[in-house]
Every structure is written in structure tokens, then in C-alpha cells.
């Protein structure tokens, strides 16, 4: 069961990134006792979280970058 989602942009906003439709985000969540960190291209942090929740990770840049056991 996926719980406890947080999302943020990976890099600070700039005038250049503000013109892009999607930028790189970091989403962290727990899944069956494991904390998982994923990079995902999205419009904003809530869009990134929704992509993870809905299983919409399809871009080659979207990937799990860390998995660790939660305490």
C-alpha cells in the first residue's frame, strides 16, 4: 500500500524552467514499509505525485533513485 507522498522540484525555478511544460520532480513515498524516492517529469509537485499514484511513469527520465527500509 502506497502512503505518505511528498513532492518537490529537483532544481530551483528559473525563467527558463518556467517556460517548460514539465520539469524534473522528486517524489518520496512509502510502499509496504519501504521509503521510495522517484524522479519524474511533471507540471508541478501534485502532478508528479498523481503520476506515481496512477502508475504513469513512462518517460525514460522517470525512475526510482532510492529505496530503503522505513523504521
PyMOL commands that set and color helices and strands:
alter all, ss='L'
color gray80, all
select helices_A, chain A and resi 15-18+45-53
alter helices_A, ss='H'
color red, helices_A
select strands_A, chain A and resi 2-9+23-31+34-42+63-69
alter strands_A, ss='S'
color yellow, strands_A
deselect
rebuild
show_as cartoon
